[in-house]
Structures are given as C-alpha cells and as structure tokens.
C-alpha cells in the first residue's frame, strides 16, 4: 500500500507541474521532456521507493515478471534518455525531474557505482587535478583497478579504466558523495603516481614535489615509495628528495629498497639519452 500511495503521489505531483505528459507507449512529447508511459513511471517510482542507486536487468524482472516486458521497459527508458548504461545490464536512473540532456551524474559517484567491489581508486591525471598538483583539466576520469582496461563514455563524461596489479592498490582515501564512499588516491599516494606517470615536463614534476613536500606527511610518502613495485620511481624520488634536503636517516630505507644490480636509469624519463653525470647512490643518469 505504501508503494502504491507513493507512486500515485509522485505521478500527481509531476503531472501537475507539467514535468511529463502521460501518453501512449513509445510516443515522444513535443516539449523538452520525453514522454513516459504508465509502466515507465511505475518502474522509476519503484526504483526510487526502494532507494536503488543503480538498476539492473534482475531488478527490472522483479518489477515486471514478464521477461519481454522487463526488457522492453529498459530499452524504452534508454532510448528516452531516462537511464544511462554503466555496463551491460546495469543502469543509472536519470532523475525524473531532469530535462533530457541537461543532467550529468557526478563522475566520481558513477565510478563507485560502476566498480563496486572491484579494488579501485580514482587516480593519475584526475587525482593530480583533485589535489592541485596540476591545473590541467583531465579529458577523462581515470580509474585504476585490478580487472579492466577500457575507455567508455557514460552520459557526457569519458572514463578510462586502467588495469594495475593489486600491489599498486594502496594509499587510498575515501570521500563521501551522495552517501556513497568513493575511493581516490590520497595526497602522498598521488605524488608517487605523479612521479611514475608524469604529465607536462619533468621540471614541472620536480617543482610540484618541491612544493608538496612542505604539506604532506614525509614519512608516509617514503613508506609509499618503498612499497611501490617499480624501482625507477624509487630511484628518481630518492635523488629528488635528497636534493630537497630530506634528512639522510629518512632516506636510508628507501635507498636500501633498491636492488644491487646497479641498473642505471635516466633521471629525466622524457630524455632517452643515457649520457650524463652518474649518481651511483640512486643509480640515475642526470642528462638535463
């Protein structure tokens, strides 16, 4: 009874406000809103009543036991722009009051609803911008995770999933968006990624680290570097930190984490030349 009353009230309010016109199935209205059939109104209202953050094929079949009808409802709502496909069989509902093509979901929230239980975090250029390491606006939202690598557009936002090993999933901060926990690399972890996957110039990266080191937890940053499974990042970071005057005792464990193979790398990853001054301690070739 509560659900029935909720749907009747919702229908009355929206109809009174002129938010939609009830009409025959699959017919479009002439105004800026797409028409919704009675079944579609019921479906959206049911999802709202049950506080569904996303809807699935299984939910549609629960509402409409007839498989064909359940499938038709999803197809129709998708065509009318009232649901956005996150991935096959999983959709995000566009608020019923939102004019078509005038609503975009929070991209961080979409990331959380999309990845769900898959280990992930929002990182790389998205996190660089979030923490103020760069003013460059990323062209897509980058999500590092342990299962998928792909590019996808949801609504008007481009998403890039980057598959990484579980070893790299650490140093994560949870931020709350619309009652959902969203995972993003914390400031220290983002700096590690910034050195591993730099954007702009190497000089710019060094400047960012020079400024950020005054605001971060140095010990945590060094622990994150030691844990990062890429030796070149530890070598470049160690050299920079030493140049910035970080005490020797703090850098001792970072130095010890380097392999004894004496494999030298270019300090500037943007320069391919291996000519330059050699720093044996951090095993880097300074050619800039």
N, C-alpha and C positions, 0 to 999 in steps of 0.2 A: 504493500500500500504506500509506503514511504517513497519508493521509487516512482510509482505511478503519479503521486502528487507532485514530486519534484519535476518530472517531465512535463506535466500539464502546466505547471507554473512557469517553467523555462520557456515552453512554447508560447504561452500567453504573453510573457514579457517581451520576447524577441519579436513576435508578430506585431505587438502594439507599437514597438519602437521602429518598426519598418526595417528590421535588420535582415529579414528574408521574406520571400513570398512563398507560400506553400503552393506547389503546382504539381503537374504530372511528372512522373519519374523521367529523369534524363533530359528535362527541358530547362533551358537557361533563362534567367530573368534578363530584363532589358537594363536594369540598373547596374551599379558597380559590384553587386553581390551575386554570387552564383546561387541558383535555386537549390533547395534541399527538399527531398521527398520526406514523407512522414516517417518512413523507416529509417532514413538517414538521421533525422532529428532524434529519433528514439535511440539509435545507436550511439551518437555522440553524447546524448544526455546520460545514457547508461554508463559510458566510459567516464564521464565527469563525476557521476554519482559514486562510482567505485574508485575514484581517485587514481585512474590509470594514467601513469606518466607516458607510457607508450601503449600502443595496441598491437596485437598480433593476430595471425590467422586463427590461432586457437581461441582467442577472446571473441573474435567475430563468430566463430562456430558455436560458442557458448551462448551468445546472444540470439543467433539465428541457427538452430539445429540443422536446417536445410543447407547443405554444403554449397549448392549452387547460389542460393540467395546470399549466403555469407560472403562468398567470393565476389558476387555482383556488387554488393554494398561497398566493399573495399575498392573495387575497380572504379565505381562511380565517384566515390569520395576523392580518390586520387585524381581523376580527370577534372573534377571541380576545384582542385587545389585545396581541399579541406583536410587532407592528410599528406604528410611528406614521408617518403620511403627512406628509412635509415639503412636498411638492408632487406633482403628478400624475406617477406613475412613479418617484418617489424616496421611500425609506422609511428610517426609523431602527429598528434592531432593539432590542427591549426585552430586557435580559439574561435568559437562560433561568431563572436562579435567582430572579428578582424576582417577588414575588406581584403579581397583576394589580391595577392602580390603586394600587400602593404604590411606584411608581418614576417619577421625573420626570427627564428628561435635563437636563444643565447647559444653561441657556438661552443662554449665550454660545457654547458649543460648537455648539449647533443653528444659531445664526446663521452661524457659519463654514461649516458643512457645507451649509447652505441656499444661501448667496450664492456660495460657492466663488470663481470667477474674476471675478465682478462687482465692480467697485470699490465698497467699502462701509466703513462704520465704525459701531460702536455709539455712539450719541450722545444729545443732548438730555437729557431727564429721567433716563435710565438712566446717562449719564455724570456728570450733576450729582450723583447719589447716590453713584456709584462713587468720585468724588474728594472727597466730603464737603462739597460746596457746599450741599447740602440734606439734611435728614434725612427728607424726604418719600419714601416708598416708591412708585416708579412703578407704575402699574397694568398697564403692558405694557413689553416690551423694544423700544426704538426703534432701528431700523437705517436709517441714511441710506445711499442707494445711487444709482447712476446710471440704473437701469432701471425700477424698480417702485414703485407706491404701492398698498398694500393692508393689510388687517388680517386676521390669521389666528391661530387657536388650535391649538397643537401640544402634545399631552398636556394638561397643566393650565396651560400658560403662554400668555399673549396676546402676540402680536408685532405690531408696527406698522412697516411699511416706508414710508419717506418718500423720494420721488424728488427728487434735487437735481442740479445741474449739476456737471460734472467740476471746475469752478473751486473748488468747496467741499470737494473730497476732498483734504485735506492735513492735516498736523499729526496724524498717526496713530501710535499706539503699538501694538506687537504684544505680546500676553500669551499665555503658553503654557498651554493647558488640555488635559489628556489627550493630549499630544503633537501637538496641533493649534494653529496660530497663529491667534489671534483678534484682530481689529482694533478698537481703541477710540480715540476722540479723546484726545490727551494733555491734560495739565492746562491748558496755555496755550490750546490749540485749544478745549477745553471752555468756557473763560471767554468766548471770542469768541461761541460759540453761546449762552451764558447771557445775554449782552447782546442778541443778535439775537432769541432766542426765550425770554424770561424767564418764570419761574413765580413765583407768590407776589406780592409787591409790588415796586415799583421801588426803594423804600427798602431792601428786603432784598437786592436785586441789588447796590446800592452798598455795602452792608455786606460782602457776600461778596467783592467786588472789593477792598475796603479791607484785608481780612484776607489774601486770597490773594496780593496783590501782594508781600507780605513773603516768600512761599515759592516764587514762580515765577521764571522767567528773564524779566526785564522786556524785554530786547532781543528775545527770541524772540516774546513776546506782541505787541509793537508790530509786528514783521515780519508776524505772522499777521493783525493788524488791517489793515495796509496791503494785504495780499493779498486780504482778504475783499471780495467783489464787491458789497457793499451799503454805500452812502455813509452812511446814517443810523447804522449801527453805529460807523463811524469817528468821526463827529461826537460821538455820545454818549460814546464811550470817551475821546476826546481831552479833552473837558470834565472828565470824572471824574478822569482821570489828572493833569490839571493841578491840580485841586483837592486831589489826594492828594500833591502836591509832587514829581511826577516832573520831573526837570530839563528845561528848555526845549530843550536840544540833542537830547535823546532823542525829543522830540515833534515836532521840526521836519519830519521826513519824513512823519509821519502827517498833519500839517497840510497839507503840500504835495500829499498824495494826494487832497485834497478838490477837487471841481470848483469852478470860479469862477462858477457860475450863481447863487450867493447864494440857493439854495433853503433856507429855514429850516424846521426840523422841531421838533416838541415834544420837549423833553429827556426828559420822562416819557412813554413810549409808552402808558401806561394812561390818560392825560389827553388828551381830544380838543380841548380849548380851545387856541386859538392866542394867547391873551392872556397877557402876562407880560414879564419882562425879557429883552431880546435880547442874546445873546453873538455878536458879529459874527465873532470869530475862529473859533469852532467851529460857527457857523451854527445855534444852538439857541435855542429859546424856553423860558425857565425859568418855569414857571407853578405850581411847587409851593412 
